[in-house]
């Protein structure tokens, strides 16, 4: 469709499966829960950033970049997938990471995504918590330029309009899967952080004309701030793909009730959601994003906010590579 005019590399395993979560649906006594397995995008144990990186890395190559730079939390899934994509493209990678939790847990500091970043031969530059990451990225690009090296900078979470194209594409993919399975979805539930995933999906559903409510469960931000962030990026993404659609107020929904104490700190409801999904489905969620998103879905189901017969799709955005650093939480 309209995405053909954008350059793109292909390293994700697509389409990702769309499967029923029969036992979880039954345990909650409805709705009918489906899962879109973007934890199975393939690259470096999967996750949602891989779809964004197909477009971002293509732009980096077009610009003749030799180094890819991005930023995030120490255990960033985005950083890990970027490091893998850079390796895949034969490019160098610099990760600017902060230990926002000020964790001293050696597993958090060295294992999981950090271990994988190192395996992909990315260089890690650790900065103090609270550093202005956008400024740090620009500075790093300028430093490379001084030495005649062209660097391409990817914002936190790969969340700009180019990255969001990955989820415009996912919206199209999901629509055609639903069609071929003769399914009508009533809602989609997902975790929302740097906003590119939700913005891309909302823009993509606008484009395909699918009127599917997207419930973004916040992983750190307050509801209002998150909705503003998603709205701004959705508008920019619609502009980029050339879709002249009107955004209504309730097209952008975020909920911060399941964040708990803050980013990357699992709440009791997060742990319950991870356990329940593991025990009923043999499926792994993660303590930072999908555990909080599923906690939201479970609570909505218990509160009767969905009808029993509704088909609700949960977007699994990945992240379970970070589970092992949270051994103490279980
Ligand atoms: C980054 C990430 C998200 C959030 O996606 P955004 O596009 O940043 O909002 C959700 N789940 C996982 C596992 C992630 O790594």
Boltz pocket constraint, residues with backbone or C-beta under 6 A from the ligand:
constraints:
  - pocket:
      binder: B
      contacts: [[A, 47], [A, 48], [A, 49], [A, 77], [A, 78], [A, 156], [A, 157], [A, 159], [A, 191], [A, 192], [A, 193], [A, 194], [A, 195], [A, 196], [A, 197], [A, 198], [A, 286], [A, 289], [A, 290], [A, 317], [A, 318], [A, 319], [A, 320]]
      max_distance: 6.0
